[in-house]
């Protein structure tokens, strides 16, 4: 386990990017613009608003980030105008409800396919992979694996899969769930917990901008991020699959990553979009368990 964690951490932070192409299905001939989308004249998308670099609110209070750029890319291809992407902020706890209730038609919201989620929504192909990690106060070098947190308190985000994973596999860890990354970081800095677990690419920005925090060597469980549509909406799902393949081929994802990241965060995120993960999983409907 320790060897696997070390390999995974190295893969995420390696300076060298291997020139291997991720699984990229052929553009499906039947993945035409869905009639319902054409009739609506806009793409209603749920995105995170507190999860840089994936999606966040910029200085003007407008959605920005890699996921936002991809949604605008879809809208430009569908309607000839990227501004036809209309955004609604969602959280890990609310995103599925926002989709199933019809408030949005598509989620691009840092969500990983799981068996439980696939019972209520349909996932498109995944866009990127990453590992989960643990953010700790600066100087706390004793944490090397999740086992080191036995008897300790870890923060996690409501609706996120990390909480479910820790609860199932590490029952000796005291888990506290909060509504947002911002709430969790404040709680960690107030010494209300020993660490915060989330995707590494979500933790790195916090570590880079705050000298009181650091990313520990703890790394676990590859996860893939995938857009989601309502159950049975195959036309939109296939169209999004077509856009994912096209965006990977024409460099859209790479340009978006480079626009919103730099340094070691850029290395980790580019690796997740451009290269295969060390566990051999693929972008096509990989399910977390």
N, C-alpha and C positions, 0 to 999 in steps of 0.2 A: 504493500500500500504506500509506504513512504517513497519507494522508488517511483511509483506511478505518479504520485503527487509532485515529486521533483521534476519529472519529465513534463508534466502538464504545465507547471509554473514556468519552466524554461521555454516551452512552446509558445506561451502567451507573451513573454517578454523578450524573446530572442530578437537580436538586431537583424539577423539574416532572415529574409522571407524566401521560402522555397517556391520555385516556379512550377507549381502543380495546380492544375485547374480543378475547381470543385465540380461536383456533379452538375451538369447543365443540360436539362432535357431539351429536346428539339422544340422549336416554337410550334405549338399545336395549331394545325390549320383550322380547327373548329373553335379556337379561342377568340372568337370575334367579340366586338364590344357588346356587352349584354344589353338587351332591349330596354330593361328597366333603368339601366344607367343612362342610356341614350335619352330616354324620356325625361329623366330627372334633370339632366343637363348639368349635373355637378356630382362630385364624389364626396360623400360625407364620411370623414375619417376620424376615428378615435386614436389619439396619441397621448403619450405621457407628456407632462409639462414640467417635470422635475427630475429628468433622467438624462443629463448630458453625458455623452455627445449624441445619444440616440434621439432625444426630443426634449426640448425645454423652452421656456419663454425668454426671448432676447431682451435687450434693454428697452425696446419699445413695447414690450408685452405681447409680442407676436410669436407664434410657434416657430421654432427653428430646430435644426439638427438633421442627422442622417435619415431618420425615418420620415421626417417632414419633407426632405428633399425627394425621397422616393415617392411619396404620395403625390407631390407636385409633378413628378415625372410621369406617373400614371395618368394624371389629369391632362397633362399636355398631350400625351399620346391619344387619349380618349376624346378630348374636346378641342385640342389645338391651343389650350390656354392653361398654364399651370395654376392660375388663380381660381380655377374651377374646383380645386381641392379645398373643401371647407372643413375646418378642424374643430374638434371638441376635446377638451382635456379629460382624460380618464386616469384612474389609479389602478393599481393591481387588484384592489378589492371591488372596484366598480366596473371594470372594462367589459366583462362578459355580459353583465346586466345591460349595459349601454348598447351592446350589439344585439342581444336577443329581443330587447324592447323596441328596436327599430330607430333608436335615437341616432345611431351611426350605422353605416352599411359595411364598413371595413375597419378592422383593428390592425394598426401597425404599432404595437405598444409593448415591445420587449417581452412578448409572451411565448413561452415554450410549449410545444405539444405534449400533453400528458393524456393517459387513458381517461382520466376523469373529465378533463376539458373536452376531449373529443366526443363525449356523450352529449354535449350541448352546443358545440360549434364545430365548424369544419375548417381545417387548416390548409392554407396554400403551402407550397414548398418553402422551406426555410431560407432565410437570406444570409444568416451568419451564425457562427458558433462562438462559445466562450466557456470559461470555467467559472465557478464560484470561488470566492475568497472571503477573507475576514479582515476588516479594518480594525486596528487597535490603537490605543494611545501610544504616542511616540516613546520608544525605549522599552516597550514590552516585548522583548525578544524571546521569551520562553515558549511562545506558542508556535509549534511546528506542524501539528496535525489537529484535527477536530477533537481527537481524544484528549488533548491537553486542556480542553475547555470543560471536562467533566467537573461538575460541581460549581461551574462558573455560569455567568449570565451572558447570553448572546441576544442581541437585537436582530429582528428581521422585519420585513414589510408584509402587512396583511395581504393575502392573496398571492404572494410570491411562492415559488416552488421550494426555495431554500428552507423556509419554515417547515414545510411538510417533510422535507428530506431529513432535516435535523431531528424533528420530533420522532420520526420513524426509526432512524438509525442510531441516534445518540440520546437515549432517554434520560441520561444523567445530566445533560445540559439544561439549564433553566432558560426557557425561551420567552422573550417578551416581544409582542407584535405591535408595531406602530403603523400609522397611516401613510407615511411618506418618508423618503430618504432624508429630507430636511429635518423632520422630527427625530429621526433616528440618529443623525449626526449630532444634533443638539444634545440628545440624551447621552450619547457616548462621551461628549466633551464635558458633560456635567457629572461624569463618573457614576452614572446609573447602570452601567453594564461594563463587561470586560471586552466586548467586541461587537462588531456589526457585520453580519453576513449578507452578501448580495453578489451580483455578477461582478467579476473583476473589473470590467470596463466601466461599471458604474462607481466602483470604489476608487479607482485610480485618480479621477479628477479631484475627489475630496482630499486624498492624500497629497496630491501635488500642490493644492492651494492652501493647505493648512499644515504648518510645521508641527502642530501638536498631535497629528495623526500619522499613521504609517500603515502600509499594506503588509500584513504578515506573510510568511511563506506558506501558510495554509492554502491549499488549492484542492478542489474536489468537484467531481461530477460534471462532465461535459454537458452543456445544454445548447439547443438551437433556438434561435428566435424566428418566429414565423407569423406572417399575417393571418388573420382569421376572418371568416365570413359566417353568416347565419347558416344553420344546418340546411342542406339541400340546395343552396345557392351555387350550383355547379358552374353556371355560366360566368359568374363573377370570379369564382375561385380559379377557373381555367384561364381567365383573362389576366388575373394577377400573376399566375404562374408564368404566363407568356412575358409579362413585364419584368419579372424577376430574372428570367433567362436573358432577356434583351439587355437589361441594365447591367448584368454581370459581363456580358459580351462587349458592350460598347463603352465600358469604363465608368458608368454613372456611379456605381457604388464606391469605386476607388476615389473618384473626384470628391464625392460627398464626405468620405472619411477624412481625406486630406484637408478639406475645408474646415472641418470642425474639431480636428485633433492635432496634436503635435507631440514630439518626444516619445517617451515610452508608451504613452497611451495610444498614439498613432500606430506604433509597431504592433501592439496587441490587437487593436481593432482591425487593422489591415489584414493581419494574419487570420482573423476569424472570418473575414469576407472573401479572401482570395485563396486560402490554402486549406487542405483537409486537416481535421483534428487528429490527435495521436491515438484516439480510441477506435479509429476505423469507421465511425458512423458517417452517414451522408446527409445531404441537405433535403432528401426526399422523405418527408414524413417520419423522421426519427422521433421516437417517443421516449420521454423521460420516465423512469420508474425508480 
